[in-house]
Amino acid sequence: MRADGVKSDAPRALSAREKARARGLRLIHGGGEGRDATLRDRNDVARLLAASAADLLLHRISTARASEIEERVNRALRLFDRARTEPLARPILRRELDQLEAIWREGREARR
């Protein structure tokens, strides 16, 4: 029934929230703050790799830079495996993550 009391067979318009829920999506209120760029775990490194792939597709970075990031990400992932069993690999991993972070920040500053 419409607001004026007349019956209607037309489907009711869904709100944005209802449409998102129907599609299986949900809205996450983040307050507009970006993520901390510090690399701490595998998920952070994977996010960086995905972001660099997107930047490559959008022509924000060169193929050479994307390849360098990919190589460093692969090296960091191998070091994550080693650091689990070899305590001496942890400082090497931290240094690699710091270098990867520096490369990412340098590229991000250049894009701005």
Residue pairs with C-beta under 8 A, 6 or more apart in sequence:
1 7
1 8
2 8
14 22
17 27
20 26
20 27
35 47
37 101
37 104
37 105
37 108
38 44
38 101
39 45
39 48
39 76
39 97
39 98
39 100
39 101
40 97
41 80
42 77
42 80
45 73
45 76
45 77
45 80
45 97
45 100
46 73
48 69
48 73
48 100
48 104
49 69
49 70
49 73
52 61
52 65
52 66
52 69
52 70
52 104
53 66
55 61
55 66
55 107
55 111
56 63
56 66
60 111
61 69
61 107
65 103
65 107
68 103
69 100
69 103
69 104
72 96
72 99
72 100
72 103
73 100
75 96
76 93
76 96
76 97
76 100
79 89
79 92
79 93
79 96
80 93
82 89
82 93
83 89
83 90
83 92
83 93
